[in-house]
């Protein structure tokens, strides 16, 4: 399903309720690339609003399979993740991605996220994974939360192989400081 959130912001929601966002801020940015299992629908529906070849940057909030699945559609984009996620990937690819097949496919150059990218503030929010990040689009007060926090104020799981359960509360307290109008979670729950 495709939803237009703002004139320059679109969301694709897959069958597993994983979200991928397209943001045009002069630079064309994808935030999370959805689940590979939704690839046909992703191409057919999201492809109507996104010229995959014109995307400049793909930013991953973390590297689980349901957030990186369609990474290879963006042939001209640089791919970004936190330095902590990249380290987890280098340490144990299958554990970081949580899917053997996707881990085999996801052999790409990842760039470490700076503190700001394409006008988005990068907020380190360990918990769901040690390298999870959220992104703040101050101009429109949109908070992209990956799997740290969902729209119904649910927290992301912290019982996974690369989770940091002792850090989730501090991460949530960081997010309280952001007076968002739109909470753009990694899943629709």
Sine and cosine of phi, psi and omega as CSV:
sin_phi,cos_phi,sin_psi,cos_psi,sin_omega,cos_omega
0.00,0.00,0.65,-0.76,0.03,-1.00
-0.94,-0.34,0.71,-0.70,0.04,-1.00
-0.74,-0.67,0.76,-0.65,0.12,-0.99
-1.00,0.01,0.88,-0.48,-0.06,-1.00
-1.00,-0.06,-0.68,0.73,0.04,-1.00
-0.65,-0.76,0.21,-0.98,0.03,-1.00
-0.82,0.58,-0.48,0.87,-0.02,-1.00
-0.91,-0.41,0.27,0.96,-0.06,-1.00
-0.69,-0.73,0.83,-0.56,0.02,-1.00
-0.82,-0.57,0.49,-0.87,0.05,-1.00
-0.82,-0.57,0.73,-0.69,0.19,-0.98
-0.96,-0.27,0.78,-0.63,0.06,-1.00
-0.90,-0.44,0.84,-0.54,-0.02,-1.00
-0.99,0.10,0.02,-1.00,-0.04,-1.00
-0.90,0.43,-0.43,0.90,0.05,-1.00
-1.00,-0.03,0.20,0.98,0.01,-1.00
0.94,0.34,0.28,0.96,0.12,-0.99
-0.97,0.26,0.68,-0.73,0.00,-1.00
-0.96,-0.27,0.56,-0.83,0.16,-0.99
-0.74,-0.67,0.69,-0.73,-0.07,-1.00
-0.90,-0.45,0.60,-0.80,0.12,-0.99
-0.89,-0.46,0.85,-0.53,-0.04,-1.00
-0.81,-0.58,0.81,-0.59,0.04,-1.00
-0.95,-0.32,0.97,-0.24,0.00,-1.00
-0.87,-0.50,0.66,0.75,-0.16,-0.99
1.00,-0.02,-0.79,0.61,0.22,-0.98
-1.00,0.00,0.60,-0.80,0.03,-1.00
-1.00,-0.08,0.85,-0.53,-0.16,-0.99
-0.82,-0.58,0.68,-0.73,0.18,-0.98
-0.95,-0.32,0.74,-0.67,0.11,-0.99
-0.93,-0.36,0.93,-0.36,-0.10,-0.99
0.90,0.44,0.58,-0.81,-0.15,-0.99
-0.91,-0.41,0.32,0.95,0.11,-0.99
0.94,0.33,-0.08,-1.00,-0.05,-1.00
-1.00,-0.09,0.69,-0.72,0.00,-1.00
-0.86,0.51,-0.51,0.86,-0.01,-1.00
-0.90,0.44,-0.29,0.96,0.03,-1.00
-0.98,-0.21,0.28,0.96,-0.15,-0.99
-0.84,0.55,-0.71,0.70,-0.04,-1.00
-0.87,0.49,-0.73,0.68,0.02,-1.00
-0.93,0.37,-0.61,0.79,0.03,-1.00
-0.85,0.52,-0.75,0.66,0.00,-1.00
-0.91,0.41,-0.73,0.69,-0.07,-1.00
-0.92,0.40,-0.70,0.72,-0.08,-1.00
-1.00,0.00,-0.80,0.60,-0.03,-1.00
-0.92,0.39,-0.52,0.86,0.03,-1.00
-0.89,0.46,-0.30,0.95,0.06,-1.00
-0.96,0.28,-0.42,0.91,-0.02,-1.00
-0.92,-0.38,-0.31,0.95,-0.05,-1.00
-0.87,-0.49,0.82,-0.57,0.20,-0.98
-1.00,0.08,0.98,-0.19,-0.12,-0.99
-0.81,0.59,-0.58,0.81,-0.01,-1.00
-0.95,0.32,-0.29,0.96,-0.03,-1.00
-0.99,-0.14,0.01,1.00,0.01,-1.00
-0.95,0.32,0.76,-0.65,-0.03,-1.00
-1.00,0.05,-0.66,0.75,-0.11,-0.99
-0.65,-0.76,0.63,-0.78,0.17,-0.99
-0.88,-0.47,0.84,-0.54,-0.02,-1.00
-0.93,-0.36,0.82,-0.58,0.04,-1.00
-0.98,-0.19,0.79,-0.61,0.06,-1.00
-0.95,0.32,-0.45,0.89,0.14,-0.99
-0.21,-0.98,0.07,-1.00,-0.18,-0.98
-0.95,-0.32,0.43,0.90,0.09,-1.00
-0.93,0.37,0.48,-0.88,-0.10,-1.00
-0.80,0.60,-0.54,0.84,-0.05,-1.00
-0.99,0.14,0.06,1.00,0.04,-1.00
-0.88,-0.48,-0.20,0.98,-0.04,-1.00
-0.89,-0.46,-0.05,1.00,-0.24,-0.97
-0.78,0.63,-0.56,0.83,-0.07,-1.00
-0.93,-0.36,0.45,0.89,-0.03,-1.00
-0.79,0.61,-0.58,0.82,-0.13,-0.99
-0.99,0.16,0.02,1.00,0.11,-0.99
-0.98,0.22,-0.33,0.94,-0.12,-0.99
-0.98,-0.21,0.94,0.33,-0.16,-0.99
-0.88,0.48,-0.45,0.89,-0.07,-1.00
-0.96,-0.27,0.14,0.99,-0.08,-1.00
-0.99,-0.12,0.47,-0.88,0.21,-0.98
-1.00,0.03,0.62,-0.79,-0.03,-1.00
-0.96,-0.29,0.74,-0.67,-0.09,-1.00
-0.82,-0.58,0.61,-0.79,0.14,-0.99
-0.51,-0.86,0.24,-0.97,0.02,-1.00
-0.92,0.39,0.42,-0.91,0.04,-1.00
-0.86,0.51,-0.56,0.83,0.00,-1.00
-0.92,0.39,-0.64,0.77,0.04,-1.00
-0.92,0.39,-0.65,0.76,0.02,-1.00
-0.89,0.46,-0.65,0.76,0.04,-1.00
-0.89,0.45,-0.67,0.74,0.05,-1.00
-0.88,0.48,-0.66,0.75,0.01,-1.00
-0.89,0.46,-0.71,0.71,0.01,-1.00
-0.91,0.42,-0.55,0.84,-0.02,-1.00
-0.96,0.29,-0.72,0.70,-0.01,-1.00
-0.37,-0.93,1.00,-0.04,-0.09,-1.00
-0.80,0.60,-0.77,0.63,-0.06,-1.00
-0.91,0.42,-0.62,0.78,0.00,-1.00
-0.93,0.37,-0.65,0.76,-0.02,-1.00
-0.92,0.38,-0.61,0.79,-0.06,-1.00
-1.00,-0.02,-0.46,0.89,0.02,-1.00
0.94,0.35,0.43,0.90,0.06,-1.00
-0.36,-0.93,0.87,-0.49,-0.07,-1.00
-0.87,0.50,-0.72,0.69,-0.04,-1.00
-0.89,0.45,-0.70,0.72,0.00,-1.00
-0.92,0.38,-0.59,0.80,0.03,-1.00
-0.88,0.48,-0.59,0.81,0.03,-1.00
-0.94,0.35,-0.60,0.80,-0.02,-1.00
-0.97,0.24,-0.54,0.84,-0.16,-0.99
-1.00,0.09,0.93,0.38,0.04,-1.00
-0.91,-0.43,1.00,0.08,-0.13,-0.99
-0.72,-0.69,0.24,-0.97,0.12,-0.99
-0.99,0.11,0.85,-0.52,0.07,-1.00
-0.95,-0.33,0.68,-0.74,0.05,-1.00
-0.98,-0.22,0.67,-0.75,0.04,-1.00
-0.94,0.35,0.66,-0.75,0.00,-1.00
-0.93,0.38,0.74,-0.67,0.16,-0.99
-0.98,0.20,-0.04,-1.00,0.00,-1.00
-0.96,0.28,-0.35,0.94,0.09,-1.00
-0.61,-0.80,0.63,-0.77,-0.02,-1.00
-0.53,-0.85,0.78,-0.63,0.03,-1.00
0.78,0.62,0.62,0.79,0.01,-1.00
0.98,0.21,0.14,0.99,0.02,-1.00
-0.96,-0.29,0.74,-0.67,0.12,-0.99
-0.98,0.18,0.73,-0.68,0.04,-1.00
-1.00,-0.08,0.82,-0.58,-0.03,-1.00
-0.90,-0.43,0.89,-0.46,0.03,-1.00
-0.96,0.28,0.84,-0.55,-0.05,-1.00
-0.72,-0.70,0.92,0.38,0.02,-1.00
-0.88,0.48,0.54,-0.84,-0.01,-1.00
0.36,-0.93,-0.97,0.23,0.05,-1.00
-0.83,0.56,-0.72,0.70,0.24,-0.97
-0.70,-0.71,0.28,-0.96,0.01,-1.00
-0.91,0.42,-0.42,0.91,-0.04,-1.00
-0.95,-0.32,0.26,0.97,0.00,-1.00
-0.86,0.51,0.59,-0.81,0.10,-1.00
-0.73,-0.68,0.40,-0.92,0.19,-0.98
-0.89,-0.46,0.30,-0.95,-0.04,-1.00
-0.77,-0.64,0.71,-0.71,-0.04,-1.00
-0.93,-0.37,0.88,-0.47,0.08,-1.00
-0.98,-0.19,1.00,0.04,-0.17,-0.99
-0.86,0.50,-0.66,0.75,-0.08,-1.00
-0.80,0.60,-0.65,0.76,-0.02,-1.00
-0.94,-0.34,0.06,1.00,-0.01,-1.00
0.83,0.55,0.77,0.64,0.06,-1.00
-0.95,-0.31,0.77,-0.64,0.05,-1.00
-0.93,-0.37,0.93,-0.36,0.07,-1.00
-1.00,0.03,0.87,-0.49,-0.19,-0.98
-0.92,-0.39,0.07,1.00,-0.01,-1.00
0.78,0.62,-0.74,-0.67,0.03,-1.00
-0.96,-0.27,0.38,0.92,0.07,-1.00
-0.98,0.19,-0.70,0.71,-0.05,-1.00
-0.55,-0.84,0.68,-0.73,-0.01,-1.00
-0.95,-0.32,0.22,-0.97,-0.09,-1.00
-0.82,0.58,-0.49,0.87,-0.01,-1.00
-0.99,-0.14,0.46,0.89,0.05,-1.00
0.90,0.45,0.37,0.93,0.09,-1.00
-0.99,0.12,0.59,-0.80,0.07,-1.00
-1.00,0.04,0.48,-0.88,0.09,-1.00
-0.94,0.34,0.38,-0.92,0.02,-1.00
-0.89,0.46,0.53,-0.85,0.05,-1.00
-0.77,-0.64,0.45,0.89,-0.02,-1.00
-0.91,-0.42,0.43,0.90,-0.07,-1.00
-0.98,-0.18,0.23,-0.97,-0.11,-0.99
-0.81,0.58,-0.56,0.83,-0.01,-1.00
-0.93,-0.37,0.36,0.93,0.03,-1.00
-0.95,0.30,0.33,-0.94,0.09,-1.00
-0.76,-0.65,0.97,0.25,-0.13,-0.99
-0.85,0.52,-0.53,0.85,-0.02,-1.00
-0.96,0.30,-0.09,1.00,-0.07,-1.00
-0.94,-0.34,-0.14,0.99,-0.10,-1.00
-0.90,0.45,-0.64,0.77,-0.03,-1.00
-0.89,0.46,-0.69,0.73,0.03,-1.00
-0.90,0.44,-0.59,0.80,0.03,-1.00
-0.91,0.41,-0.68,0.73,0.03,-1.00
-0.90,0.44,-0.65,0.76,0.03,-1.00
-0.88,0.47,-0.57,0.82,0.08,-1.00
-0.87,0.50,-0.67,0.74,-0.08,-1.00
-0.94,0.34,-0.42,0.91,0.01,-1.00
-0.86,0.51,-0.47,0.88,-0.03,-1.00
-0.93,0.36,-0.29,0.96,-0.08,-1.00
-1.00,-0.09,0.87,-0.49,-0.02,-1.00
-1.00,0.06,0.96,0.27,-0.10,-1.00
-0.99,0.16,0.49,-0.87,0.16,-0.99
-0.99,-0.12,-0.53,0.85,-0.04,-1.00
-0.79,-0.61,0.82,-0.57,0.12,-0.99
-0.99,-0.15,0.92,-0.40,-0.05,-1.00
-0.96,-0.29,1.00,0.00,-0.06,-1.00
-0.99,0.17,0.23,-0.97,0.01,-1.00
-0.96,0.28,-0.29,0.96,0.02,-1.00
-0.61,-0.79,0.38,-0.93,0.05,-1.00
-1.00,-0.05,0.91,0.41,0.19,-0.98
-0.50,-0.86,0.00,0.00,0.00,0.00
